[in-house]
Amino acid sequence: MRAFLQEFQLEAEDNLNLLEEGLMKLEHLQDPEVVRRMFTAAHTIKGSAGMMGLQDIQTLTHALEDVLDALRKKPRALTEQQASVLLQVVDEVRAMCLTAGEAQSRPQPLNHWLTLLEHWQDTPAEPATRQPETHAETASTSSSVQAKHVLIHDPSMTARMHQAWLLLEAGFSVQFAHAPQDLLTTHADLFVIGQSTDPATVQVLTELSQRQTSGVIVTVHDAAQAAPTPFLQVALENQSIPEHSELVQTALALLEEQA
């Protein structure tokens, strides 16, 4: 039974990554093929959870599948706030899958997530205000980061979503590392790591330092509490836009050093 559960968890993680990456690229949700793949991913998790007898996961992914089915039938771009609601549900499904088979209580009951999905379209839009940029500025930034891959690890869904949006808008490709150890086994041109006292994250930063990896940015939620690190540190500003983002500017500077 344990072997089947592990196989389920591995398959679920692949499908959850597909869902998360799709929701990060809001404009692509107007593409029926993108939404179809996301719908299939949710459907696969639901079916596998049902066969494993994981009723709560089956119920929640069924509700998520219904949302994606509506988007599949009528593709449209989402606001960041609407996507954030769906990302929170994906995070909850991931947590449920990781603890499947264990007797653990969840911080929020299942009904909380089902209600959230039921009213996901009611989330008020708060679009970021962006200053105009010239065509020359856009072309310069895009060409300088073309095909450059960034791997992000941050325990905060809100933080990693905003970081990914900033970097995607600047022309980077982005992937999430859901466990600190993934930073050591996944190739990337740059690593963006949320500062944490979690022993696994501390160990990863130590190993990256020993490897003399230079393309690492440590993001700090509270600059006053920043811990010493050999890597560049950037204070998170949730209202920043790509053109004025310290994260983007630091990433570009690191690319220039690597060139």
Contacts in CASP RR format, 6 or more apart in sequence:
PFRMAT RR
TARGET T0000
AUTHOR 0000-0000-0000
METHOD contacts of the structure
MODEL  1
MRAFLQEFQLEAEDNLNLLEEGLMKLEHLQDPEVVRRMFTAAHTIKGSAG
MMGLQDIQTLTHALEDVLDALRKKPRALTEQQASVLLQVVDEVRAMCLTA
GEAQSRPQPLNHWLTLLEHWQDTPAEPATRQPETHAETASTSSSVQAKHV
LIHDPSMTARMHQAWLLLEAGFSVQFAHAPQDLLTTHADLFVIGQSTDPA
TVQVLTELSQRQTSGVIVTVHDAAQAAPTPFLQVALENQSIPEHSELVQT
ALALLEEQA
4 52 0 8 1.000
5 52 0 8 1.000
5 100 0 8 1.000
5 101 0 8 1.000
8 48 0 8 1.000
8 49 0 8 1.000
8 52 0 8 1.000
8 54 0 8 1.000
8 97 0 8 1.000
8 100 0 8 1.000
9 97 0 8 1.000
9 98 0 8 1.000
9 100 0 8 1.000
11 44 0 8 1.000
11 45 0 8 1.000
11 48 0 8 1.000
12 45 0 8 1.000
12 48 0 8 1.000
12 49 0 8 1.000
12 93 0 8 1.000
12 94 0 8 1.000
12 97 0 8 1.000
13 94 0 8 1.000
13 97 0 8 1.000
13 178 0 8 1.000
15 41 0 8 1.000
15 42 0 8 1.000
15 44 0 8 1.000
15 45 0 8 1.000
16 41 0 8 1.000
16 45 0 8 1.000
16 90 0 8 1.000
16 93 0 8 1.000
16 94 0 8 1.000
16 97 0 8 1.000
17 176 0 8 1.000
17 178 0 8 1.000
18 37 0 8 1.000
18 38 0 8 1.000
18 41 0 8 1.000
19 38 0 8 1.000
19 41 0 8 1.000
19 42 0 8 1.000
19 64 0 8 1.000
19 90 0 8 1.000
20 87 0 8 1.000
20 90 0 8 1.000
20 176 0 8 1.000
21 175 0 8 1.000
21 176 0 8 1.000
22 28 0 8 1.000
22 29 0 8 1.000
22 34 0 8 1.000
22 38 0 8 1.000
23 29 0 8 1.000
23 38 0 8 1.000
23 78 0 8 1.000
23 83 0 8 1.000
23 86 0 8 1.000
23 87 0 8 1.000
23 90 0 8 1.000
24 83 0 8 1.000
24 87 0 8 1.000
24 161 0 8 1.000
24 164 0 8 1.000
24 165 0 8 1.000
24 168 0 8 1.000
24 174 0 8 1.000
25 34 0 8 1.000
25 168 0 8 1.000
26 77 0 8 1.000
26 78 0 8 1.000
26 79 0 8 1.000
26 80 0 8 1.000
26 83 0 8 1.000
27 77 0 8 1.000
28 34 0 8 1.000
29 35 0 8 1.000
29 71 0 8 1.000
29 75 0 8 1.000
29 76 0 8 1.000
29 77 0 8 1.000
29 78 0 8 1.000
30 75 0 8 1.000
30 76 0 8 1.000
30 77 0 8 1.000
31 75 0 8 1.000
32 72 0 8 1.000
32 75 0 8 1.000
35 68 0 8 1.000
35 71 0 8 1.000
35 72 0 8 1.000
35 75 0 8 1.000
36 72 0 8 1.000
38 68 0 8 1.000
38 71 0 8 1.000
39 65 0 8 1.000
39 68 0 8 1.000
39 69 0 8 1.000
39 71 0 8 1.000
39 72 0 8 1.000
42 61 0 8 1.000
42 64 0 8 1.000
42 65 0 8 1.000
42 68 0 8 1.000
43 65 0 8 1.000
45 57 0 8 1.000
45 61 0 8 1.000
45 93 0 8 1.000
45 97 0 8 1.000
46 57 0 8 1.000
46 58 0 8 1.000
46 61 0 8 1.000
46 62 0 8 1.000
46 65 0 8 1.000
47 58 0 8 1.000
47 61 0 8 1.000
49 55 0 8 1.000
49 57 0 8 1.000
49 58 0 8 1.000
49 61 0 8 1.000
50 57 0 8 1.000
50 58 0 8 1.000
52 100 0 8 1.000
54 96 0 8 1.000
54 100 0 8 1.000
54 101 0 8 1.000
56 96 0 8 1.000
56 110 0 8 1.000
57 93 0 8 1.000
57 96 0 8 1.000
57 97 0 8 1.000
57 100 0 8 1.000
59 110 0 8 1.000
59 114 0 8 1.000
60 89 0 8 1.000
60 92 0 8 1.000
60 93 0 8 1.000
60 96 0 8 1.000
60 110 0 8 1.000
60 113 0 8 1.000
60 114 0 8 1.000
60 117 0 8 1.000
61 93 0 8 1.000
63 113 0 8 1.000
63 114 0 8 1.000
63 117 0 8 1.000
63 118 0 8 1.000
64 86 0 8 1.000
64 89 0 8 1.000
64 90 0 8 1.000
64 93 0 8 1.000
64 117 0 8 1.000
66 117 0 8 1.000
67 86 0 8 1.000
67 117 0 8 1.000
67 120 0 8 1.000
78 86 0 8 1.000
79 123 0 8 1.000
79 125 0 8 1.000
79 126 0 8 1.000
79 127 0 8 1.000
80 125 0 8 1.000
80 126 0 8 1.000
80 127 0 8 1.000
80 128 0 8 1.000
80 161 0 8 1.000
80 165 0 8 1.000
81 123 0 8 1.000
81 124 0 8 1.000
81 125 0 8 1.000
81 126 0 8 1.000
82 120 0 8 1.000
82 121 0 8 1.000
82 123 0 8 1.000
82 125 0 8 1.000
83 161 0 8 1.000
84 123 0 8 1.000
84 157 0 8 1.000
84 158 0 8 1.000
84 161 0 8 1.000
85 116 0 8 1.000
85 117 0 8 1.000
85 120 0 8 1.000
85 123 0 8 1.000
86 117 0 8 1.000
86 120 0 8 1.000
87 157 0 8 1.000
87 161 0 8 1.000
88 116 0 8 1.000
88 157 0 8 1.000
89 113 0 8 1.000
89 116 0 8 1.000
89 117 0 8 1.000
91 157 0 8 1.000
92 106 0 8 1.000
92 108 0 8 1.000
92 113 0 8 1.000
94 178 0 8 1.000
95 106 0 8 1.000
96 106 0 8 1.000
128 239 0 8 1.000
128 241 0 8 1.000
129 241 0 8 1.000
130 241 0 8 1.000
130 243 0 8 1.000
131 241 0 8 1.000
131 243 0 8 1.000
131 244 0 8 1.000
133 243 0 8 1.000
137 243 0 8 1.000
141 170 0 8 1.000
141 171 0 8 1.000
141 252 0 8 1.000
142 171 0 8 1.000
144 252 0 8 1.000
144 255 0 8 1.000
145 170 0 8 1.000
145 171 0 8 1.000
145 172 0 8 1.000
145 251 0 8 1.000
145 252 0 8 1.000
145 255 0 8 1.000
146 171 0 8 1.000
147 173 0 8 1.000
148 171 0 8 1.000
148 172 0 8 1.000
148 173 0 8 1.000
148 189 0 8 1.000
148 190 0 8 1.000
148 255 0 8 1.000
149 172 0 8 1.000
149 173 0 8 1.000
149 174 0 8 1.000
149 175 0 8 1.000
149 187 0 8 1.000
149 188 0 8 1.000
149 189 0 8 1.000
149 190 0 8 1.000
150 167 0 8 1.000
150 172 0 8 1.000
150 173 0 8 1.000
150 174 0 8 1.000
150 175 0 8 1.000
150 188 0 8 1.000
150 189 0 8 1.000
150 190 0 8 1.000
150 191 0 8 1.000
150 192 0 8 1.000
150 251 0 8 1.000
151 175 0 8 1.000
151 176 0 8 1.000
151 177 0 8 1.000
151 182 0 8 1.000
151 183 0 8 1.000
151 186 0 8 1.000
151 188 0 8 1.000
151 190 0 8 1.000
151 191 0 8 1.000
151 192 0 8 1.000
152 160 0 8 1.000
152 163 0 8 1.000
152 164 0 8 1.000
152 167 0 8 1.000
152 174 0 8 1.000
152 175 0 8 1.000
152 176 0 8 1.000
152 177 0 8 1.000
152 191 0 8 1.000
152 192 0 8 1.000
152 193 0 8 1.000
153 160 0 8 1.000
153 176 0 8 1.000
153 177 0 8 1.000
153 178 0 8 1.000
153 179 0 8 1.000
153 180 0 8 1.000
153 182 0 8 1.000
153 183 0 8 1.000
153 191 0 8 1.000
153 192 0 8 1.000
153 193 0 8 1.000
153 194 0 8 1.000
153 201 0 8 1.000
154 160 0 8 1.000
154 163 0 8 1.000
154 192 0 8 1.000
154 193 0 8 1.000
154 194 0 8 1.000
154 219 0 8 1.000
155 194 0 8 1.000
155 196 0 8 1.000
155 198 0 8 1.000
156 194 0 8 1.000
156 221 0 8 1.000
158 238 0 8 1.000
159 194 0 8 1.000
159 219 0 8 1.000
159 221 0 8 1.000
159 236 0 8 1.000
159 238 0 8 1.000
160 176 0 8 1.000
162 236 0 8 1.000
162 238 0 8 1.000
163 192 0 8 1.000
163 219 0 8 1.000
163 236 0 8 1.000
163 247 0 8 1.000
164 174 0 8 1.000
164 176 0 8 1.000
166 240 0 8 1.000
166 241 0 8 1.000
166 242 0 8 1.000
166 245 0 8 1.000
166 247 0 8 1.000
166 248 0 8 1.000
167 174 0 8 1.000
167 192 0 8 1.000
167 247 0 8 1.000
167 248 0 8 1.000
167 251 0 8 1.000
168 174 0 8 1.000
169 242 0 8 1.000
170 242 0 8 1.000
170 245 0 8 1.000
170 248 0 8 1.000
170 251 0 8 1.000
170 252 0 8 1.000
172 190 0 8 1.000
172 251 0 8 1.000
175 186 0 8 1.000
175 188 0 8 1.000
177 183 0 8 1.000
177 186 0 8 1.000
179 200 0 8 1.000
180 193 0 8 1.000
180 198 0 8 1.000
180 200 0 8 1.000
180 201 0 8 1.000
180 203 0 8 1.000
180 204 0 8 1.000
181 200 0 8 1.000
181 204 0 8 1.000
183 191 0 8 1.000
183 193 0 8 1.000
183 204 0 8 1.000
183 208 0 8 1.000
184 204 0 8 1.000
184 207 0 8 1.000
184 208 0 8 1.000
189 215 0 8 1.000
189 255 0 8 1.000
189 258 0 8 1.000
190 215 0 8 1.000
190 216 0 8 1.000
190 217 0 8 1.000
190 251 0 8 1.000
190 254 0 8 1.000
190 255 0 8 1.000
191 208 0 8 1.000
191 213 0 8 1.000
191 215 0 8 1.000
191 216 0 8 1.000
191 217 0 8 1.000
192 217 0 8 1.000
192 219 0 8 1.000
192 247 0 8 1.000
192 251 0 8 1.000
193 201 0 8 1.000
193 204 0 8 1.000
193 205 0 8 1.000
193 216 0 8 1.000
193 217 0 8 1.000
193 218 0 8 1.000
193 219 0 8 1.000
193 231 0 8 1.000
194 201 0 8 1.000
194 218 0 8 1.000
194 219 0 8 1.000
194 220 0 8 1.000
194 221 0 8 1.000
195 201 0 8 1.000
195 218 0 8 1.000
195 219 0 8 1.000
195 220 0 8 1.000
195 221 0 8 1.000
195 226 0 8 1.000
195 227 0 8 1.000
195 229 0 8 1.000
195 233 0 8 1.000
196 202 0 8 1.000
197 227 0 8 1.000
205 216 0 8 1.000
205 218 0 8 1.000
205 229 0 8 1.000
205 231 0 8 1.000
208 216 0 8 1.000
208 231 0 8 1.000
209 230 0 8 1.000
209 231 0 8 1.000
214 254 0 8 1.000
214 257 0 8 1.000
214 258 0 8 1.000
215 231 0 8 1.000
215 254 0 8 1.000
215 258 0 8 1.000
216 231 0 8 1.000
216 232 0 8 1.000
217 231 0 8 1.000
217 232 0 8 1.000
217 233 0 8 1.000
217 234 0 8 1.000
217 247 0 8 1.000
217 250 0 8 1.000
217 251 0 8 1.000
217 254 0 8 1.000
218 229 0 8 1.000
218 231 0 8 1.000
218 232 0 8 1.000
218 233 0 8 1.000
218 234 0 8 1.000
219 233 0 8 1.000
219 234 0 8 1.000
219 235 0 8 1.000
219 236 0 8 1.000
219 247 0 8 1.000
220 226 0 8 1.000
220 233 0 8 1.000
220 234 0 8 1.000
220 235 0 8 1.000
220 236 0 8 1.000
221 236 0 8 1.000
223 235 0 8 1.000
226 233 0 8 1.000
226 235 0 8 1.000
232 250 0 8 1.000
232 254 0 8 1.000
234 246 0 8 1.000
234 247 0 8 1.000
234 250 0 8 1.000
235 246 0 8 1.000
236 247 0 8 1.000
237 245 0 8 1.000
237 246 0 8 1.000
240 246 0 8 1.000
240 247 0 8 1.000
242 248 0 8 1.000
END
